[in-house]
Amino acid sequence: CALHLMDYACFDLIPIPDLCQDVFSDASFNERLLKSQQEANEAMAITCTFCEGGIPDPGLVVPKTGGLTCELVKATATKEVNGTDTCAIVQNEERVCCPTKQVGDGDDA
């Protein structure tokens, strides 16, 4: 409600705190709000993951992609669903965009 306070700034007769309390205490409002949040969480859980630990060089051009950068490949992944063929193809580029250090690669310090 604080974010929308200015929506009501010209209406001196509307008791904003009471109005906000009425809205947020309404059971159906809370159910819709919780349902929307749950749906958003579920959508995030099934989104194709890509370089979850970060991309060291987002501007790196990935070979054989027609000039796509790692950043653009990650953006493509967010539009796909985990477990699909397209997601697997996109995730294959993680080897270029976010390579992990291999044990015994001679760089043990």
C-alpha positions as CSV (number, residue, x, y, z in Angstrom):
1,C,0.0,0.0,0.0
2,A,2.9,2.4,0.7
3,L,3.9,2.1,-2.9
4,H,0.5,3.2,-4.1
5,L,0.0,6.0,-1.5
6,M,0.4,8.6,-4.3
7,D,-2.5,7.0,-6.1
8,Y,-4.7,8.4,-3.4
9,A,-2.9,11.6,-2.6
10,C,-5.7,13.8,-3.8
11,F,-8.4,12.0,-1.9
12,D,-8.3,13.4,1.6
13,L,-11.3,11.5,2.7
14,I,-10.0,8.0,2.0
15,P,-8.4,6.5,5.1
16,I,-5.4,4.9,3.5
17,P,-4.2,2.8,6.5
18,D,-7.7,1.4,7.0
19,L,-8.1,0.7,3.2
20,C,-4.8,-1.1,3.1
21,Q,-5.6,-3.1,6.2
22,D,-8.9,-4.1,4.7
23,V,-7.3,-5.2,1.5
24,F,-4.5,-7.2,3.1
25,S,-6.8,-8.8,5.7
26,D,-9.2,-10.0,3.0
27,A,-8.9,-13.9,2.8
28,S,-9.5,-14.1,-0.9
29,F,-6.9,-11.4,-1.6
30,N,-4.3,-13.3,0.4
31,E,-5.2,-16.6,-1.2
32,R,-4.7,-15.1,-4.7
33,L,-1.5,-13.5,-3.6
34,L,-0.1,-16.7,-2.2
35,K,-1.3,-18.7,-5.3
36,S,0.5,-16.2,-7.6
37,Q,3.7,-16.5,-5.5
38,Q,3.4,-20.3,-5.6
39,E,2.9,-20.3,-9.4
40,A,5.9,-18.0,-9.8
41,N,8.1,-20.3,-7.6
42,E,7.0,-23.4,-9.6
43,A,7.8,-21.6,-12.9
44,M,11.3,-20.8,-11.5
45,A,11.8,-24.4,-10.5
46,I,11.3,-25.7,-14.0
47,T,13.2,-23.0,-15.9
48,C,16.3,-24.3,-17.7
49,T,19.3,-23.6,-15.6
50,F,22.5,-22.3,-17.1
51,C,25.8,-21.3,-15.4
52,E,24.1,-20.9,-12.0
53,G,27.4,-20.1,-10.4
54,G,27.8,-17.1,-12.7
55,I,29.4,-16.4,-16.0
56,P,33.1,-15.2,-15.8
57,D,32.9,-13.5,-19.3
58,P,29.3,-12.7,-20.3
59,G,30.5,-11.2,-23.6
60,L,32.4,-14.3,-24.7
61,V,31.1,-15.4,-28.1
62,V,30.2,-19.1,-28.0
63,P,31.6,-21.0,-31.0
64,K,29.2,-22.3,-33.6
65,T,26.2,-20.3,-32.4
66,G,26.2,-17.6,-35.0
67,G,27.8,-15.0,-32.8
68,L,25.7,-15.6,-29.6
69,T,27.5,-14.5,-26.4
70,C,27.3,-16.4,-23.1
71,E,24.9,-13.7,-21.8
72,L,22.5,-14.3,-24.8
73,V,22.8,-18.1,-24.4
74,K,21.8,-17.7,-20.7
75,A,18.8,-15.5,-21.7
76,T,17.8,-18.3,-24.1
77,A,18.0,-20.8,-21.3
78,T,15.6,-18.8,-19.1
79,K,12.9,-19.2,-21.8
80,E,13.2,-23.0,-21.9
81,V,12.1,-25.8,-19.5
82,N,14.5,-28.1,-17.7
83,G,14.6,-31.6,-19.2
84,T,13.8,-30.6,-22.8
85,D,16.1,-31.3,-25.7
86,T,16.5,-27.5,-26.3
87,C,17.5,-27.0,-22.7
88,A,20.1,-29.8,-23.0
89,I,21.5,-28.2,-26.1
90,V,21.7,-24.8,-24.4
91,Q,23.3,-26.4,-21.3
92,N,26.0,-28.0,-23.4
93,E,27.4,-24.5,-23.9
94,E,28.1,-24.3,-20.1
95,R,31.4,-25.9,-20.9
96,V,32.4,-22.7,-22.8
97,C,30.6,-20.1,-20.7
98,C,31.2,-21.3,-17.2
99,P,33.9,-24.1,-17.2
100,T,34.6,-25.6,-13.8
101,K,38.0,-26.3,-12.5
102,Q,38.8,-30.0,-12.9
103,V,40.5,-31.8,-10.0
104,G,44.1,-32.7,-11.0
105,D,44.3,-30.2,-13.8
106,G,47.8,-29.2,-12.7
107,D,46.7,-25.9,-11.1
108,D,46.6,-27.1,-7.5
109,A,48.1,-24.4,-5.3
